[in-house]
Amino acid sequence: MPETQTINASEFKARCLEILDRLANRTLARVTITKRGRIVGVLLPPDHEPDAVRQLHGFMRGSVVVPPVIDLTAPVLDEPLDAEGGITHA
Protein backbone atom coordinates (compact mmCIF):
# COMPACT_ATOMS: atom_id res chain seq x y z
CA MET A 1 0.00 0.00 0.00
CA PRO A 2 1.40 3.44 -0.90
CA GLU A 3 2.64 5.49 2.02
CA THR A 4 1.90 9.05 3.10
CA GLN A 5 4.81 11.33 3.83
CA THR A 6 5.21 14.69 5.55
CA ILE A 7 8.39 16.66 4.82
CA ASN A 8 9.59 20.19 5.31
CA ALA A 9 10.09 22.54 2.37
CA SER A 10 13.89 22.41 2.34
CA GLU A 11 13.86 18.59 2.26
CA PHE A 12 11.26 18.70 -0.52
CA LYS A 13 13.46 21.10 -2.48
CA ALA A 14 16.40 18.72 -2.19
CA ARG A 15 14.41 15.57 -3.09
CA CYS A 16 11.66 16.95 -5.31
CA LEU A 17 12.42 14.89 -8.45
CA GLU A 18 12.59 11.66 -6.46
CA ILE A 19 9.31 12.48 -4.71
CA LEU A 20 7.57 13.30 -8.01
CA ASP A 21 8.80 10.00 -9.47
CA ARG A 22 7.46 8.10 -6.46
CA LEU A 23 4.08 9.83 -6.82
CA ALA A 24 3.97 8.97 -10.53
CA ASN A 25 4.87 5.34 -9.77
CA ARG A 26 2.22 5.29 -7.04
CA THR A 27 4.62 4.24 -4.28
CA LEU A 28 3.57 7.43 -2.47
CA ALA A 29 -0.11 8.23 -1.98
CA ARG A 30 0.28 11.74 -0.58
CA VAL A 31 3.05 14.17 0.34
CA THR A 32 2.39 16.99 2.79
CA ILE A 33 4.92 19.82 2.64
CA THR A 34 5.44 21.99 5.70
CA LYS A 35 7.29 25.23 6.31
CA ARG A 36 8.04 26.18 9.92
CA GLY A 37 5.52 23.59 11.07
CA ARG A 38 2.65 24.87 8.89
CA ILE A 39 1.28 22.93 5.94
CA VAL A 40 2.03 24.85 2.73
CA GLY A 41 1.25 22.21 0.15
CA VAL A 42 -0.11 18.76 -0.54
CA LEU A 43 0.94 16.62 -3.48
CA LEU A 44 -1.18 13.77 -4.81
CA PRO A 45 -0.49 11.42 -7.71
CA PRO A 46 -2.36 12.19 -10.92
CA ASP A 47 -5.60 10.38 -11.70
CA HIS A 48 -5.33 7.42 -13.99
CA GLU A 49 -5.50 8.87 -17.51
CA PRO A 50 -8.82 7.26 -18.54
CA ASP A 51 -10.46 8.54 -15.35
CA ALA A 52 -9.03 12.04 -15.84
CA VAL A 53 -10.26 12.18 -19.45
CA ARG A 54 -13.69 10.91 -18.44
CA GLN A 55 -13.96 13.65 -15.81
CA LEU A 56 -12.87 16.35 -18.25
CA HIS A 57 -14.74 15.25 -21.38
CA GLY A 58 -18.32 14.15 -21.05
CA PHE A 59 -18.75 15.19 -17.45
CA MET A 60 -22.30 16.35 -18.33
CA ARG A 61 -23.14 13.05 -20.03
CA GLY A 62 -26.71 12.09 -19.21
CA SER A 63 -27.69 15.55 -17.96
CA VAL A 64 -29.58 16.57 -21.13
CA VAL A 65 -32.59 14.67 -22.43
CA VAL A 66 -33.97 15.29 -25.93
CA PRO A 67 -37.63 14.31 -26.19
CA PRO A 68 -38.30 11.72 -28.93
CA VAL A 69 -40.59 14.15 -30.81
CA ILE A 70 -37.65 16.47 -31.59
CA ASP A 71 -35.61 15.67 -34.72
CA LEU A 72 -32.13 17.10 -34.25
CA THR A 73 -31.32 16.48 -37.93
CA ALA A 74 -34.23 18.52 -39.33
CA PRO A 75 -33.54 22.00 -40.77
CA VAL A 76 -34.10 24.86 -38.34
CA LEU A 77 -34.55 27.71 -40.86
CA ASP A 78 -37.67 28.34 -42.92
CA GLU A 79 -36.05 31.01 -45.14
CA PRO A 80 -33.15 30.32 -47.52
CA LEU A 81 -29.64 31.20 -46.50
CA ASP A 82 -28.01 34.30 -48.05
CA ALA A 83 -25.24 32.14 -49.52
CA GLU A 84 -27.81 30.13 -51.48
CA GLY A 85 -28.82 33.37 -53.23
CA GLY A 86 -25.21 34.31 -54.02
CA ILE A 87 -25.03 36.93 -51.27
CA THR A 88 -21.77 36.90 -49.35
CA HIS A 89 -20.66 39.04 -46.45
CA ALA A 90 -17.04 40.09 -46.33
PyRosetta script that sets phi, psi and omega in degrees:
from pyrosetta import init, pose_from_sequence

init()
pose = pose_from_sequence("MPETQTINASEFKARCLEILDRLANRTLARVTITKRGRIVGVLLPPDHEPDAVRQLHGFMRGSVVVPPVIDLTAPVLDEPLDAEGGITHA")
pose.set_psi(1, 134.8)
pose.set_omega(1, -179.3)
pose.set_phi(2, -62.6)
pose.set_psi(2, 146.3)
pose.set_omega(2, -177.4)
pose.set_phi(3, -94.5)
pose.set_psi(3, 165.2)
pose.set_omega(3, 174.3)
pose.set_phi(4, -111.5)
pose.set_psi(4, 139.1)
pose.set_omega(4, -175.3)
pose.set_phi(5, -132.1)
pose.set_psi(5, 141.6)
pose.set_omega(5, 173.7)
pose.set_phi(6, -119.0)
pose.set_psi(6, 125.4)
pose.set_omega(6, -179.9)
pose.set_phi(7, -136.9)
pose.set_psi(7, 157.7)
pose.set_omega(7, 177.5)
pose.set_phi(8, -84.0)
pose.set_psi(8, 165.3)
pose.set_omega(8, -173.0)
pose.set_phi(9, -61.6)
pose.set_psi(9, -39.0)
pose.set_omega(9, -178.7)
pose.set_phi(10, -68.2)
pose.set_psi(10, -36.9)
pose.set_omega(10, 176.2)
pose.set_phi(11, -67.3)
pose.set_psi(11, -40.1)
pose.set_omega(11, 177.5)
pose.set_phi(12, -61.3)
pose.set_psi(12, -42.7)
pose.set_omega(12, -180.0)
pose.set_phi(13, -59.1)
pose.set_psi(13, -41.4)
pose.set_omega(13, -178.6)
pose.set_phi(14, -73.0)
pose.set_psi(14, -30.0)
pose.set_omega(14, -174.0)
pose.set_phi(15, -116.8)
pose.set_psi(15, 17.1)
pose.set_omega(15, -170.3)
pose.set_phi(16, -57.5)
pose.set_psi(16, -43.7)
pose.set_omega(16, -179.2)
pose.set_phi(17, -64.8)
pose.set_psi(17, -40.3)
pose.set_omega(17, 177.4)
pose.set_phi(18, -63.1)
pose.set_psi(18, -43.2)
pose.set_omega(18, -179.3)
pose.set_phi(19, -64.8)
pose.set_psi(19, -42.0)
pose.set_omega(19, 178.2)
pose.set_phi(20, -63.5)
pose.set_psi(20, -39.2)
pose.set_omega(20, 177.1)
pose.set_phi(21, -63.7)
pose.set_psi(21, -41.5)
pose.set_omega(21, 179.4)
pose.set_phi(22, -66.0)
pose.set_psi(22, -36.1)
pose.set_omega(22, 175.5)
pose.set_phi(23, -65.2)
pose.set_psi(23, -44.3)
pose.set_omega(23, -179.3)
pose.set_phi(24, -63.9)
pose.set_psi(24, -35.9)
pose.set_omega(24, 179.4)
pose.set_phi(25, -83.5)
pose.set_psi(25, -2.3)
pose.set_omega(25, 178.0)
pose.set_phi(26, 65.1)
pose.set_psi(26, 28.6)
pose.set_omega(26, 171.5)
pose.set_phi(27, -90.1)
pose.set_psi(27, -11.3)
pose.set_omega(27, 171.8)
pose.set_phi(28, -120.7)
pose.set_psi(28, 134.5)
pose.set_omega(28, -179.8)
pose.set_phi(29, -94.4)
pose.set_psi(29, -28.2)
pose.set_omega(29, -175.6)
pose.set_phi(30, -164.6)
pose.set_psi(30, 139.7)
pose.set_omega(30, 175.5)
pose.set_phi(31, -125.7)
pose.set_psi(31, 123.4)
pose.set_omega(31, 176.7)
pose.set_phi(32, -104.0)
pose.set_psi(32, 126.4)
pose.set_omega(32, -178.2)
pose.set_phi(33, -105.8)
pose.set_psi(33, 129.4)
pose.set_omega(33, -179.2)
pose.set_phi(34, -117.8)
pose.set_psi(34, 155.9)
pose.set_omega(34, 175.3)
pose.set_phi(35, -139.0)
pose.set_psi(35, 116.3)
pose.set_omega(35, -176.3)
pose.set_phi(36, 55.6)
pose.set_psi(36, 38.3)
pose.set_omega(36, 176.7)
pose.set_phi(37, 84.9)
pose.set_psi(37, -7.2)
pose.set_omega(37, 179.1)
pose.set_phi(38, -101.8)
pose.set_psi(38, 141.6)
pose.set_omega(38, 177.4)
pose.set_phi(39, -73.2)
pose.set_psi(39, 125.5)
pose.set_omega(39, 179.0)
pose.set_phi(40, -115.6)
pose.set_psi(40, -11.4)
pose.set_omega(40, 178.7)
pose.set_phi(41, -168.0)
pose.set_psi(41, 156.1)
pose.set_omega(41, 177.0)
pose.set_phi(42, -135.2)
pose.set_psi(42, 127.5)
pose.set_omega(42, 177.8)
pose.set_phi(43, -109.1)
pose.set_psi(43, 135.4)
pose.set_omega(43, 177.4)
pose.set_phi(44, -126.7)
pose.set_psi(44, 151.8)
pose.set_omega(44, 175.8)
pose.set_phi(45, -68.0)
pose.set_psi(45, 154.5)
pose.set_omega(45, 178.7)
pose.set_phi(46, -67.6)
pose.set_psi(46, 156.3)
pose.set_omega(46, 174.0)
pose.set_phi(47, -63.4)
pose.set_psi(47, 155.6)
pose.set_omega(47, 172.2)
pose.set_phi(48, -60.3)
pose.set_psi(48, 139.6)
pose.set_omega(48, -172.4)
pose.set_phi(49, -53.2)
pose.set_psi(49, -46.5)
pose.set_omega(49, 179.3)
pose.set_phi(50, -59.8)
pose.set_psi(50, -37.8)
pose.set_omega(50, 179.1)
pose.set_phi(51, -67.7)
pose.set_psi(51, -41.4)
pose.set_omega(51, 179.9)
pose.set_phi(52, -63.6)
pose.set_psi(52, -42.7)
pose.set_omega(52, 179.7)
pose.set_phi(53, -66.0)
pose.set_psi(53, -40.9)
pose.set_omega(53, -179.8)
pose.set_phi(54, -63.3)
pose.set_psi(54, -36.6)
pose.set_omega(54, 178.3)
pose.set_phi(55, -70.3)
pose.set_psi(55, -36.2)
pose.set_omega(55, -177.2)
pose.set_phi(56, -78.7)
pose.set_psi(56, -50.5)
pose.set_omega(56, -177.9)
pose.set_phi(57, -102.5)
pose.set_psi(57, 126.2)
pose.set_omega(57, 178.2)
pose.set_phi(58, 85.0)
pose.set_psi(58, 18.5)
pose.set_omega(58, -178.5)
pose.set_phi(59, -68.1)
pose.set_psi(59, -15.7)
pose.set_omega(59, 177.4)
pose.set_phi(60, -100.1)
pose.set_psi(60, 8.4)
pose.set_omega(60, -179.3)
pose.set_phi(61, -53.4)
pose.set_psi(61, 129.9)
pose.set_omega(61, 178.5)
pose.set_phi(62, 87.5)
pose.set_psi(62, -1.8)
pose.set_omega(62, -177.5)
pose.set_phi(63, -91.0)
pose.set_psi(63, -10.8)
pose.set_omega(63, 179.9)
pose.set_phi(64, -119.8)
pose.set_psi(64, 132.2)
pose.set_omega(64, 178.9)
pose.set_phi(65, -120.6)
pose.set_psi(65, 126.0)
pose.set_omega(65, 177.1)
pose.set_phi(66, -99.5)
pose.set_psi(66, 120.0)
pose.set_omega(66, 179.6)
pose.set_phi(67, -60.2)
pose.set_psi(67, 147.2)
pose.set_omega(67, -176.9)
pose.set_phi(68, -62.4)
pose.set_psi(68, -19.7)
pose.set_omega(68, -179.3)
pose.set_phi(69, -78.7)
pose.set_psi(69, -9.7)
pose.set_omega(69, -179.8)
pose.set_phi(70, -96.2)
pose.set_psi(70, 127.5)
pose.set_omega(70, 178.2)
pose.set_phi(71, -100.9)
pose.set_psi(71, 107.0)
pose.set_omega(71, -178.0)
pose.set_phi(72, -72.1)
pose.set_psi(72, -11.0)
pose.set_omega(72, 180.0)
pose.set_phi(73, -97.1)
pose.set_psi(73, -5.3)
pose.set_omega(73, -178.8)
pose.set_phi(74, -76.5)
pose.set_psi(74, 148.8)
pose.set_omega(74, 177.1)
pose.set_phi(75, -60.1)
pose.set_psi(75, 149.0)
pose.set_omega(75, -178.6)
pose.set_phi(76, -108.2)
pose.set_psi(76, -9.9)
pose.set_omega(76, -179.7)
pose.set_phi(77, -105.8)
pose.set_psi(77, 139.4)
pose.set_omega(77, 174.6)
pose.set_phi(78, -91.3)
pose.set_psi(78, -29.7)
pose.set_omega(78, -179.3)
pose.set_phi(79, -93.8)
pose.set_psi(79, 155.2)
pose.set_omega(79, 179.9)
pose.set_phi(80, -70.1)
pose.set_psi(80, 154.6)
pose.set_omega(80, 177.2)
pose.set_phi(81, -75.4)
pose.set_psi(81, 150.7)
pose.set_omega(81, 178.1)
pose.set_phi(82, -57.3)
pose.set_psi(82, -39.5)
pose.set_omega(82, -177.3)
pose.set_phi(83, -62.9)
pose.set_psi(83, -30.7)
pose.set_omega(83, 178.3)
pose.set_phi(84, -66.0)
pose.set_psi(84, -28.7)
pose.set_omega(84, 178.2)
pose.set_phi(85, -92.3)
pose.set_psi(85, 8.4)
pose.set_omega(85, 178.3)
pose.set_phi(86, 84.0)
pose.set_psi(86, 7.8)
pose.set_omega(86, -179.9)
pose.set_phi(87, -91.7)
pose.set_psi(87, 122.5)
pose.set_omega(87, 177.6)
pose.set_phi(88, -119.2)
pose.set_psi(88, 153.7)
pose.set_omega(88, 179.3)
pose.set_phi(89, -117.1)
pose.set_psi(89, 124.0)
pose.set_omega(89, -177.7)
pose.set_phi(90, -99.7)
pose.dump_pdb("model.pdb")
